[in-house]
């Protein structure tokens, strides 16, 4: 299936979960938030939330600053 991660097209196995998408893009799971099609997915649900073909996945990294 094809999904868009932070605007970049990626080919992933059908039925991939949010956790698997993160692993595929080598994103660090700590300090990030994930939204699928504009809906924030709770970290507790990452392993069970399946990403659909054509979905938009945004991975946001927390940054400290002043």
N, C-alpha and C positions, 0 to 999 in steps of 0.2 A: 504494500500500500504506500501511497505517497502522502506525506504530511508536511506542513510548513512549520519549522522550528525557528522562532525569532525571525520570520520572514524568509528563511532559506529552505528551499525544497529538499526533502530527504526521503529516501526509499527505505522503508522499514517492514519487517514481517507483519502480516495480517494479525490482528488481535493484540498488538503491542500495548502494554500498559504505560501509564505515565512514568513509573519507575524504570521501565525498559527503555523508554525514550531518553530519559536522563542518562542512563548508562551508555546508550548508543552515541550520544553527543559528548561523552566524557565530561559532563557537567558535574561539578561537586554538588552533592545533595545537601550539604550543610550551608545554611545561610541563604537559601533560595526559596522562591515562591513560584508556583506553576499555575498558569491559567490555560484552559483548553476552550477555544472558541469564546473567549472573553469571560469565562466563568472560573474563578479561583478554585483549585482542587486542594482540599486539606491534605497535609502530609500523610495523615493516617489512612487516606484513601488511595494513595499513589499506586500501591501494588495491586489494587483491585479495579482501578479506573482504566477501562479500555479506550484507546484513542481511535476514532473512526478515520477511515480513508478520507483525505482531503481536509482534515482538521487543521486548525491553526493552534500551535502550542507556543506559548510565551514563557520563557524561563527568565525570571527576574532575580538579580543578585542584590542582596542587601549591602549597602555601602555606608560606612560611618563618615561623618564629616561635621564641619562646624559652620 
